[in-house]
Amino acid sequence: MAIELVRIDDRLIHGQIATTWINDFNIEQVLIINDDVVKDSMQQSVIAMTAPANVKVKVFGVDSFVNIYKKNPIKRRTMIILTNSIDAYKLAKGGVKFPYLNVGGMRFVNGRTKIARAVSVTPEERQAFKDILKLGINIKIQMIPRDEVVNMEDVIDKNMEGEE
């Protein structure tokens, strides 16, 4: 399987991605799957500059990526970055195969409930995580590879106090 890692991180490509995840998984390309970013050429430029020089970066909308995936097998060691669990569920439901879902950061803002360190969800995102788990996909919360893994099924129904 060429998809080595699927990660939810609302910061997309940043220092932790560029220096740890990409190196630890020997990633050759990063695919940003997000309907807003695909329409924002300025954000795409910033993302391209943030990635290591030897790593190819492409941006796709959710539905268009599912269609491309069905027709074109991924050959490079690939990391997919999403910003939320709703999009991750759409990928899984659309037939995109990945070993597990890594959750790194979903910031706390109004309307979100904190369920773990650095992970806050809307009611719709909480349900999408539950739906992903029902598909048999393991979900691991982990900011960086050396952090302890928290299993989503252990915290999905929790509400934590306080902000990050």
C-alpha positions in Angstrom: 0.0 0.0 0.0 1.4 3.4 -1.0 -0.7 5.3 1.5 1.5 5.1 4.6 -0.3 7.6 6.8 -3.6 9.5 6.8 -3.5 12.3 9.4 -6.0 14.9 10.6 -4.2 18.1 11.4 -5.9 21.4 11.0 -2.5 23.1 10.6 -1.8 21.0 7.5 2.0 21.0 6.8 4.0 22.6 9.6 7.2 21.9 11.5 6.1 18.6 13.1 5.0 17.2 9.8 8.1 18.3 7.9 10.6 17.2 10.5 9.1 14.1 12.1 6.2 12.4 10.3 7.6 12.7 6.8 11.0 11.4 7.9 9.7 8.6 10.1 7.4 7.3 7.4 9.9 8.0 4.5 7.2 9.9 2.7 7.7 10.9 -0.9 4.5 12.8 -1.4 1.9 14.6 0.7 -1.6 15.0 -0.5 -3.7 17.7 1.1 -7.4 16.7 0.8 -9.6 19.7 1.5 -12.3 21.5 -0.4 -11.3 24.9 0.8 -7.6 24.6 0.3 -8.1 23.4 -3.3 -9.7 26.8 -4.1 -7.0 28.9 -2.3 -3.9 29.3 -4.4 -2.2 31.5 -1.8 -2.6 28.8 0.9 -1.3 26.2 -1.6 1.8 28.3 -2.2 2.5 28.5 1.5 2.0 24.7 1.9 4.4 24.0 -1.0 7.1 26.2 0.7 6.6 24.5 4.0 7.2 21.0 2.7 10.7 19.5 2.5 12.2 20.1 -1.0 12.3 16.4 -1.9 8.6 15.8 -1.1 6.0 16.4 -3.7 2.8 18.2 -2.5 -0.6 18.1 -4.2 -4.0 19.4 -3.2 -7.3 17.8 -4.1 -11.0 18.3 -3.2 -12.5 15.4 -1.3 -14.8 14.0 -3.9 -12.3 14.5 -6.8 -9.6 12.7 -4.8 -12.0 9.7 -4.2 -12.6 9.5 -8.0 -8.9 9.8 -8.9 -8.0 7.2 -6.3 -10.4 4.7 -7.9 -8.8 5.1 -11.3 -5.1 5.6 -10.5 -3.2 3.5 -7.9 -0.9 5.5 -5.7 2.7 4.3 -6.2 4.7 6.8 -4.1 5.0 6.5 -0.3 2.2 8.9 0.5 0.9 10.9 3.5 -2.6 12.3 3.3 -3.5 15.3 5.4 -7.0 16.3 6.2 -8.4 18.9 8.5 -11.4 17.0 10.0 -13.0 13.7 10.5 -15.9 14.3 8.2 -13.6 14.4 5.2 -11.7 11.3 6.6 -15.1 9.4 6.7 -15.9 10.5 3.1 -12.5 9.0 2.0 -13.1 5.8 3.8 -16.7 5.4 2.7 -15.5 6.2 -0.9 -13.2 3.3 -0.9 -9.8 4.9 -0.1 -7.9 2.3 1.8 -5.6 3.3 4.7 -4.0 1.4 7.6 -5.4 3.6 10.3 -6.3 7.2 11.0 -3.8 9.4 12.9 -5.3 12.5 14.6 -2.8 15.2 15.5 -4.7 18.5 16.0 -8.2 19.8 15.8 -8.1 23.2 17.6 -10.6 24.3 20.3 -12.8 27.1 19.1 -16.4 28.1 19.9 -18.8 25.3 19.2 -16.2 22.5 19.7 -15.8 20.2 22.6 -12.4 19.0 23.8 -12.1 15.2 23.9 -8.3 14.8 24.2 -5.2 16.9 24.3 -5.2 19.1 21.1 -8.4 17.4 19.8 -11.7 19.3 19.9 -14.8 18.3 17.8 -18.1 19.5 16.7 -21.0 17.1 17.1 -20.8 16.2 13.4 -17.0 15.5 13.7 -17.6 13.3 16.8 -20.2 11.3 14.8 -17.8 11.0 11.8 -15.2 9.5 14.1 -17.7 7.0 15.4 -18.7 6.1 11.9 -15.0 5.6 10.9 -14.6 3.3 13.9 -17.7 1.3 12.8 -15.9 0.7 9.5 -13.2 -1.1 11.4 -10.6 1.6 11.0 -8.4 2.2 14.1 -8.0 5.9 15.1 -4.9 6.9 17.0 -4.5 10.3 18.6 -0.8 11.3 18.5 0.8 14.7 18.1 4.3 13.4 17.2 5.5 9.9 16.6 7.3 9.7 20.0 4.1 10.7 21.9 2.0 8.1 23.7 -0.9 6.9 21.5 -4.4 7.6 22.7 -7.1 5.3 21.1 -10.1 7.3 19.9 -12.6 4.8 21.1 -11.3 5.5 24.7 -12.1 9.2 24.5 -14.8 9.7 21.8 -17.6 10.1 24.3 -15.6 12.3 26.7 -15.9 16.0 27.2 -12.9 17.6 28.8 -12.8 21.0 30.6 -10.5 23.8 29.5 -8.9 25.1 26.4 -5.4 24.5 24.9 
